[in-house]
Amino acid sequence: MSNEALTMRGPVHGTKEAKRVAVGSGVGAVIETYDFIGFGTAAALYFGTAFFPGADPVTGTLASFATLGVGFAARPLGGIIGGHLGDKLGRKPVLVASLILMGLATFAIGLLPTYQQVGLLAPALLVLVRIIQGLAFGAEWGGAILMSYEHAPWRKKGQFTGIVQAGFPVGLLLANLVFLSSVGLGSEWAWRVPFLASIVLVAVGLIIRSKVPESPVFEDVKAKGDIVKSPIVEVIKTDWRNIVRGIGLRIAETAGYAVSVTYMISYLHTNNLADKTETLAALCIAAGIGIFATYFWGKLTDRVGRRPVYIWSTAFAVVFGIPMFMLVNTGLFLLIIATIVIAYAVCQNSLAGAQGAWFPELFQAKTRSSGASLSYQISAMVSGFTPFITTLLFVSMGWMGPALLFSIYAAIGLWAALITRETWGKRERALAEEAASKTPQTVNA
């Protein structure tokens, strides 16, 4: 790789706003994750009875998980729209618009009538707002991660994007803390309050994001007249292989999370292995550790490369699937906590930490938003319906079904990592060190 190719990553030492951009993008990720993941918790614990009360518990859970999956199915469309606008108009407008859309949709969930109040209209409205959530979340990630990546110093791309990726466990922690504190409010307000409370976070996020400057890489592409007429079409034509690789890489992380966290919440509850309070407490502990773990994994990729982290983490996840369920099946709370922490902080956070820098580096600057967003969000369709599929597997195979599915997802990620090129190997790191030593550091990044 030449220095010319490295310049497509932004200024050598980053911009003077690099830290502020990373924090601002991370705060937005916190809010959007709070909104989107909160739906998963509510689907596992409450929506089966609130919106599908005529069904038996398993069928109700299946129906609520199907609704959860609809939002994930909408994410690729959101990624296409957000990626296209990010490459055409800039990264910042996408950040602001996606946050507004997500905030309004999430607040609306807290106001929805239940099945007992309006009948079939209730689940129909739930599906509608879930689709809107999916569109917003699909557009969010590409803008947030690219803003941080393109403002960051060459040698600290993993560290700075790790800040953004760490926003997701923060959002997960906040969502589950609110659900944990609302357990005593009664079955209906226990799920309404977390969604209604999100409007406060949205207001704070908009204030922060409105002050974030546009990406220097996009400004450079714009100044050179390299804006592509149809970025989505261009990246599919010229870089479809990296899109496919990215989908494989992402499935191990996002679909693996859907088994080990989203489905696991329901599994522990319905099999009387842990009550709602214990389940949410375990998830909060894992999320708290995950904040630091994600940042650490991202920073580690700056030292050893993106690919080694991914290979070792997915290889571990392949063999962890069966032990994961054997450990929680003991019903011992300490083992349940330890298992969820390992599944989240190691199997999921390590991959998320590496993705922040690896995905943008796989694509050219002029189609980077579209390419990274497509790879990231298409895989969401698999993860979105994974809790539904996992529930069916449990009915037919017992816990071995979900365990094997987790390992299969990890194996897909391992295969993708093995066939995807390293973008931050020894050669790239050496060139970056040389460029940094020759370039005066005029800003404190």
MARMIRO-239325 format. One line per field, with one value per residue (C-alpha): x, z, y; residue number from 1; residue in one letter. Coordinates in nm, 3 decimals. Example, Ala and Ser with C-alpha at 12.3 -4.5 7.8 and 13.67 -1.06 7.14 Angstrom:
2
xx 1.230,1.367
zz 0.780,0.714
yy -0.450,-0.106
num 1,2
residuo a,s
This chain:
445
xx 0.000,0.128,0.114,-0.133,-0.372,-0.318,-0.415,-0.767,-0.784,-0.764,-0.487,-0.182,-0.221,-0.596,-0.793,-0.810,-1.173,-1.095,-1.170,-1.484,-1.610,-1.547,-1.729,-2.014,-2.054,-2.032,-2.304,-2.530,-2.452,-2.550,-2.888,-2.966,-2.863,-3.071,-3.369,-3.310,-3.183,-3.447,-3.699,-3.523,-3.542,-3.909,-3.978,-3.817,-3.993,-4.313,-4.441,-4.563,-4.842,-4.897,-4.943,-5.006,-5.201,-5.412,-5.115,-4.938,-4.608,-4.386,-4.605,-4.625,-4.247,-4.216,-4.455,-4.271,-3.934,-4.075,-4.165,-3.810,-3.681,-3.884,-3.671,-3.354,-3.497,-3.549,-3.190,-3.035,-3.272,-3.173,-2.810,-2.861,-3.031,-2.786,-2.483,-2.598,-2.659,-2.334,-2.136,-2.339,-2.417,-2.176,-2.158,-2.296,-2.650,-2.704,-2.603,-2.857,-3.147,-3.112,-3.109,-3.429,-3.609,-3.502,-3.600,-3.951,-4.017,-3.894,-4.098,-4.404,-4.358,-4.412,-4.748,-4.879,-5.209,-5.202,-5.396,-5.653,-5.723,-5.745,-5.708,-5.508,-5.429,-5.182,-4.936,-4.977,-4.867,-4.583,-4.456,-4.481,-4.272,-4.028,-3.974,-3.905,-3.656,-3.484,-3.451,-3.300,-3.060,-2.953,-2.853,-2.685,-2.380,-2.213,-2.227,-2.111,-1.821,-1.692,-1.699,-1.480,-1.258,-1.189,-1.111,-0.882,-0.500,-0.373,-0.210,-0.517,-0.808,-0.898,-0.880,-1.099,-1.358,-1.350,-1.495,-1.791,-1.835,-1.820,-2.130,-2.330,-2.263,-2.328,-2.668,-2.726,-2.638,-2.863,-3.156,-3.135,-3.078,-3.398,-3.583,-3.439,-3.556,-3.901,-3.974,-4.176,-4.400,-4.636,-4.642,-4.750,-4.554,-4.247,-4.200,-4.354,-4.131,-3.797,-3.924,-4.078,-3.760,-3.552,-3.672,-3.441,-3.139,-3.237,-3.246,-2.898,-2.767,-2.896,-2.723,-2.390,-2.413,-2.511,-2.166,-1.967,-1.776,-1.800,-1.550,-1.223,-1.210,-1.555,-1.462,-1.151,-1.352,-1.598,-1.322,-1.165,-1.499,-1.496,-1.854,-2.005,-2.343,-2.477,-2.250,-2.453,-2.442,-2.073,-1.967,-2.171,-2.012,-1.654,-1.637,-1.905,-1.653,-1.569,-1.939,-1.987,-1.683,-1.810,-2.147,-1.973,-1.757,-2.055,-2.281,-2.051,-2.088,-2.447,-2.616,-2.398,-2.522,-2.879,-2.826,-2.605,-2.786,-3.123,-3.243,-3.060,-3.273,-3.586,-3.423,-3.325,-3.669,-3.888,-3.681,-3.684,-3.305,-3.320,-3.596,-3.634,-3.433,-3.145,-3.143,-3.133,-2.871,-2.644,-2.687,-2.609,-2.285,-2.184,-2.266,-2.065,-1.760,-1.828,-1.782,-1.416,-1.370,-1.486,-1.249,-0.963,-1.025,-1.037,-0.712,-0.550,-0.613,-0.391,-0.103,-0.154,-0.386,-0.759,-0.748,-0.568,-0.820,-1.106,-0.955,-0.876,-1.208,-1.424,-1.220,-1.290,-1.661,-1.683,-1.592,-1.783,-2.138,-2.207,-2.024,-2.218,-2.551,-2.412,-2.297,-2.627,-2.821,-2.673,-2.900,-2.617,-2.634,-2.256,-2.205,-2.483,-2.313,-1.972,-2.117,-2.295,-1.984,-1.768,-2.024,-2.054,-1.716,-1.508,-1.715,-1.908,-1.711,-1.384,-1.548,-1.727,-1.402,-1.222,-1.506,-1.489,-1.163,-1.159,-1.486,-1.404,-1.057,-1.202,-1.359,-1.253,-1.327,-1.579,-1.798,-1.693,-2.020,-2.225,-1.993,-1.944,-2.315,-2.424,-2.187,-2.286,-2.663,-2.740,-2.614,-2.865,-3.144,-2.988,-2.946,-3.291,-3.471,-3.218,-3.411,-3.716,-3.515,-3.341,-3.673,-3.787,-3.459,-3.506,-3.857,-3.728,-3.376,-3.360,-3.071,-2.831,-3.002,-2.925,-2.576,-2.488,-2.636,-2.408,-2.105,-2.213,-2.238,-1.889,-1.756,-1.896,-1.712,-1.391,-1.413,-1.475,-1.178,-0.949,-1.040,-1.046,-0.727,-0.551,-0.577,-0.348,-0.063,0.307,0.361,0.077,0.183,0.542,0.430,0.210,0.499,0.722,0.457,0.395,0.766,0.787,0.466,0.459,0.189,0.008,-0.298,-0.347,-0.537
zz 0.000,-0.089,0.112,-0.147,-0.050,0.317,0.262,0.187,0.561,0.647,0.798,0.926,1.281,1.260,1.292,1.600,1.641,1.626,1.992,1.995,1.679,1.823,2.145,1.955,1.725,2.023,2.210,1.910,1.904,2.272,2.201,1.893,2.066,2.371,2.140,1.915,2.168,2.420,2.177,2.192,2.572,2.564,2.297,2.510,2.835,2.767,2.409,2.387,2.638,2.552,2.175,2.124,2.435,2.271,2.206,2.437,2.583,2.313,2.028,2.185,2.212,1.848,1.739,1.934,1.802,1.448,1.506,1.634,1.310,1.095,1.220,1.126,0.783,0.727,0.819,0.478,0.315,0.577,0.506,0.134,0.185,0.452,0.258,-0.062,0.115,0.308,-0.015,-0.195,0.069,0.352,0.669,0.910,0.763,0.789,1.156,1.249,1.039,1.158,1.521,1.483,1.305,1.560,1.853,1.726,1.643,1.983,2.174,1.975,2.096,2.451,2.345,2.152,2.255,2.349,2.193,2.474,2.387,2.004,1.892,1.578,1.522,1.813,1.659,1.321,1.472,1.652,1.322,1.159,1.418,1.421,1.047,1.103,1.376,1.137,0.866,1.110,1.268,0.926,0.827,1.160,1.178,0.850,0.922,1.282,1.221,0.912,1.084,1.360,1.128,0.885,1.158,1.350,1.323,1.094,1.376,1.603,1.375,1.580,1.905,1.788,1.614,1.927,2.112,1.874,1.893,2.273,2.252,2.174,2.508,2.683,2.514,2.602,2.965,2.988,2.825,3.058,3.367,3.286,3.224,3.547,3.745,3.584,3.671,3.975,3.781,3.662,3.341,3.117,3.247,3.289,2.910,2.832,3.058,2.895,2.549,2.666,2.856,2.539,2.423,2.678,2.535,2.182,2.273,2.427,2.126,1.876,2.062,2.054,1.692,1.559,1.663,1.495,1.180,0.847,0.754,0.602,0.366,0.226,0.189,-0.003,-0.231,-0.291,-0.365,-0.621,-0.795,-0.720,-0.593,-0.755,-0.927,-0.784,-0.501,-0.429,-0.791,-0.816,-0.504,-0.599,-0.946,-0.836,-0.481,-0.442,-0.312,-0.013,0.052,0.066,0.290,0.518,0.548,0.657,0.907,1.054,1.083,1.345,1.558,1.515,1.470,1.744,1.972,1.878,2.011,2.312,2.441,2.279,2.273,2.594,2.786,2.682,2.732,3.092,3.174,3.006,3.141,3.498,3.509,3.620,3.688,3.506,3.762,3.761,3.381,3.340,3.614,3.436,3.111,3.279,3.422,3.081,2.913,3.173,3.109,2.736,2.727,2.817,2.629,2.297,2.330,2.425,2.125,1.887,2.027,2.005,1.629,1.591,1.733,1.580,1.284,1.229,1.094,1.380,1.636,1.421,1.351,1.713,1.844,1.594,1.646,2.019,1.956,1.739,2.035,2.294,2.167,2.352,2.677,2.680,2.718,2.948,3.188,3.201,3.230,3.578,3.693,3.908,3.893,3.906,3.613,3.420,3.472,3.371,3.059,2.937,3.008,2.799,2.519,2.506,2.607,2.415,2.138,2.041,2.156,2.000,1.659,1.698,1.807,1.495,1.255,1.329,1.139,0.919,0.733,0.619,0.507,0.271,0.046,-0.154,0.002,-0.265,-0.204,0.153,0.318,0.081,0.090,0.467,0.534,0.295,0.448,0.798,0.752,0.513,0.776,1.016,0.837,0.951,1.309,1.318,1.266,1.460,1.793,1.601,1.435,1.762,1.940,1.670,1.702,2.077,2.031,1.798,1.933,2.282,2.386,2.148,1.851,1.962,2.074,1.734,1.556,1.758,1.656,1.291,1.287,1.438,1.174,0.900,1.055,1.081,0.715,0.613,0.818,0.654,0.301,0.374,0.325,0.615,0.583,0.874,0.859,0.927,0.597,0.650,1.007,0.897,0.626,0.876,1.124,0.850,0.740,1.100,1.160,0.849,0.904,1.164,1.425,1.426,1.614,1.927,1.814
yy 0.000,0.346,0.668,0.793,0.514,0.592,0.955,0.833,0.769,1.140,1.357,1.168,1.297,1.334,1.657,1.877,1.768,1.393,1.321,1.535,1.366,1.018,1.105,1.273,0.975,0.743,0.932,0.893,0.521,0.504,0.658,0.455,0.131,0.218,0.258,-0.042,-0.295,-0.192,-0.334,-0.671,-0.679,-0.583,-0.845,-1.116,-1.021,-0.828,-0.800,-1.159,-1.088,-0.719,-0.760,-1.134,-1.240,-1.511,-1.737,-1.981,-1.852,-2.007,-1.883,-1.538,-1.525,-1.635,-1.360,-1.089,-1.210,-1.201,-0.836,-0.780,-0.930,-0.691,-0.403,-0.586,-0.664,-0.290,-0.206,-0.286,-0.037,0.218,0.135,0.185,0.521,0.637,0.511,0.681,1.012,0.980,0.950,1.219,1.483,1.404,1.197,1.459,1.504,1.129,1.133,1.399,1.267,0.907,1.016,1.221,0.938,0.678,0.899,0.968,0.602,0.483,0.740,0.628,0.267,0.386,0.531,0.229,0.071,-0.298,-0.585,-0.570,-0.206,-0.206,-0.566,-0.645,-0.276,-0.297,-0.548,-0.373,-0.042,-0.217,-0.356,-0.011,0.171,-0.119,-0.075,0.296,0.205,-0.033,0.230,0.479,0.233,0.111,0.463,0.539,0.317,0.413,0.783,0.752,0.516,0.699,1.036,0.901,0.697,0.981,1.235,0.996,0.972,0.697,0.503,0.521,0.436,0.129,0.323,0.610,0.393,0.177,0.475,0.476,0.100,0.120,0.337,0.024,-0.153,0.181,0.193,-0.171,-0.100,0.205,0.025,-0.271,-0.055,0.130,-0.199,-0.334,-0.032,-0.041,-0.405,-0.298,-0.060,-0.333,-0.535,-0.245,0.053,-0.169,-0.161,0.179,0.391,0.290,0.389,0.716,0.808,0.784,1.126,1.291,1.108,1.207,1.576,1.553,1.364,1.618,1.901,1.713,1.597,1.938,2.064,1.786,1.900,1.718,1.447,1.581,1.282,1.358,1.724,1.616,1.385,1.668,1.920,1.684,1.634,1.260,1.242,0.932,0.968,0.642,0.520,0.206,0.089,0.176,-0.012,-0.319,-0.324,-0.266,-0.401,-0.668,-0.922,-0.703,-0.653,-1.031,-1.071,-0.797,-0.970,-1.290,-1.104,-0.926,-1.233,-1.384,-1.072,-0.962,-1.302,-1.446,-1.168,-1.254,-1.608,-1.539,-1.229,-1.155,-1.517,-1.604,-1.352,-1.538,-1.881,-1.809,-1.670,-1.934,-2.225,-2.086,-2.063,-1.699,-1.449,-1.116,-0.922,-1.170,-1.187,-0.810,-0.777,-1.027,-0.841,-0.508,-0.649,-0.782,-0.450,-0.256,-0.471,-0.457,-0.079,-0.114,-0.440,-0.292,0.003,-0.232,-0.461,-0.164,-0.028,-0.372,-0.384,-0.077,-0.282,-0.627,-0.567,-0.614,-0.970,-1.153,-1.025,-1.147,-1.489,-1.573,-1.443,-1.630,-1.948,-1.924,-1.863,-2.176,-2.397,-2.191,-2.256,-2.583,-2.491,-2.161,-2.339,-2.609,-2.339,-2.147,-2.475,-2.518,-2.236,-2.097,-1.719,-1.666,-1.904,-1.734,-1.397,-1.537,-1.699,-1.387,-1.177,-1.411,-1.429,-1.053,-0.906,-1.162,-1.319,-1.005,-0.701,-0.818,-0.838,-0.506,-0.343,-0.467,-0.379,-0.007,0.035,-0.275,-0.213,0.145,0.032,-0.227,0.040,0.345,0.683,0.783,0.474,0.397,0.495,0.281,-0.020,-0.028,0.030,-0.246,-0.500,-0.405,-0.391,-0.678,-0.919,-0.764,-0.950,-1.278,-1.162,-1.004,-1.333,-1.541,-1.531,-1.656,-1.934,-2.018,-2.057,-2.302,-2.494,-2.519,-2.661,-2.934,-3.000,-2.858,-2.633,-2.809,-2.639,-2.280,-2.386,-2.530,-2.228,-1.997,-2.204,-2.207,-1.828,-1.806,-2.045,-1.820,-1.526,-1.726,-1.826,-1.463,-1.342,-1.596,-1.480,-1.104,-0.904,-0.739,-0.360,-0.273,-0.520,-0.467,-0.287,-0.040,0.026,0.090,0.334,0.515,0.544,0.684,0.935,1.042,1.105,1.323,1.517,1.796,1.740,2.071,1.951,1.750,1.443
num 1,2,3,4,5,6,7,8,9,10,11,12,13,14,15,16,17,18,19,20,21,22,23,24,25,26,27,28,29,30,31,32,33,34,35,36,37,38,39,40,41,42,43,44,45,46,47,48,49,50,51,52,53,54,55,56,57,58,59,60,61,62,63,64,65,66,67,68,69,70,71,72,73,74,75,76,77,78,79,80,81,82,83,84,85,86,87,88,89,90,91,92,93,94,95,96,97,98,99,100,101,102,103,104,105,106,107,108,109,110,111,112,113,114,115,116,117,118,119,120,121,122,123,124,125,126,127,128,129,130,131,132,133,134,135,136,137,138,139,140,141,142,143,144,145,146,147,148,149,150,151,152,153,154,155,156,157,158,159,160,161,162,163,164,165,166,167,168,169,170,171,172,173,174,175,176,177,178,179,180,181,182,183,184,185,186,187,188,189,190,191,192,193,194,195,196,197,198,199,200,201,202,203,204,205,206,207,208,209,210,211,212,213,214,215,216,217,218,219,220,221,222,223,224,225,226,227,228,229,230,231,232,233,234,235,236,237,238,239,240,241,242,243,244,245,246,247,248,249,250,251,252,253,254,255,256,257,258,259,260,261,262,263,264,265,266,267,268,269,270,271,272,273,274,275,276,277,278,279,280,281,282,283,284,285,286,287,288,289,290,291,292,293,294,295,296,297,298,299,300,301,302,303,304,305,306,307,308,309,310,311,312,313,314,315,316,317,318,319,320,321,322,323,324,325,326,327,328,329,330,331,332,333,334,335,336,337,338,339,340,341,342,343,344,345,346,347,348,349,350,351,352,353,354,355,356,357,358,359,360,361,362,363,364,365,366,367,368,369,370,371,372,373,374,375,376,377,378,379,380,381,382,383,384,385,386,387,388,389,390,391,392,393,394,395,396,397,398,399,400,401,402,403,404,405,406,407,408,409,410,411,412,413,414,415,416,417,418,419,420,421,422,423,424,425,426,427,428,429,430,431,432,433,434,435,436,437,438,439,440,441,442,443,444,445
residuo m,s,n,e,a,l,t,m,r,g,p,v,h,g,t,k,e,a,k,r,v,a,v,g,s,g,v,g,a,v,i,e,t,y,d,f,i,g,f,g,t,a,a,a,l,y,f,g,t,a,f,f,p,g,a,d,p,v,t,g,t,l,a,s,f,a,t,l,g,v,g,f,a,a,r,p,l,g,g,i,i,g,g,h,l,g,d,k,l,g,r,k,p,v,l,v,a,s,l,i,l,m,g,l,a,t,f,a,i,g,l,l,p,t,y,q,q,v,g,l,l,a,p,a,l,l,v,l,v,r,i,i,q,g,l,a,f,g,a,e,w,g,g,a,i,l,m,s,y,e,h,a,p,w,r,k,k,g,q,f,t,g,i,v,q,a,g,f,p,v,g,l,l,l,a,n,l,v,f,l,s,s,v,g,l,g,s,e,w,a,w,r,v,p,f,l,a,s,i,v,l,v,a,v,g,l,i,i,r,s,k,v,p,e,s,p,v,f,e,d,v,k,a,k,g,d,i,v,k,s,p,i,v,e,v,i,k,t,d,w,r,n,i,v,r,g,i,g,l,r,i,a,e,t,a,g,y,a,v,s,v,t,y,m,i,s,y,l,h,t,n,n,l,a,d,k,t,e,t,l,a,a,l,c,i,a,a,g,i,g,i,f,a,t,y,f,w,g,k,l,t,d,r,v,g,r,r,p,v,y,i,w,s,t,a,f,a,v,v,f,g,i,p,m,f,m,l,v,n,t,g,l,f,l,l,i,i,a,t,i,v,i,a,y,a,v,c,q,n,s,l,a,g,a,q,g,a,w,f,p,e,l,f,q,a,k,t,r,s,s,g,a,s,l,s,y,q,i,s,a,m,v,s,g,f,t,p,f,i,t,t,l,l,f,v,s,m,g,w,m,g,p,a,l,l,f,s,i,y,a,a,i,g,l,w,a,a,l,i,t,r,e,t,w,g,k,r,e,r,a,l,a,e,e,a,a,s,k,t,p,q,t,v,n,a
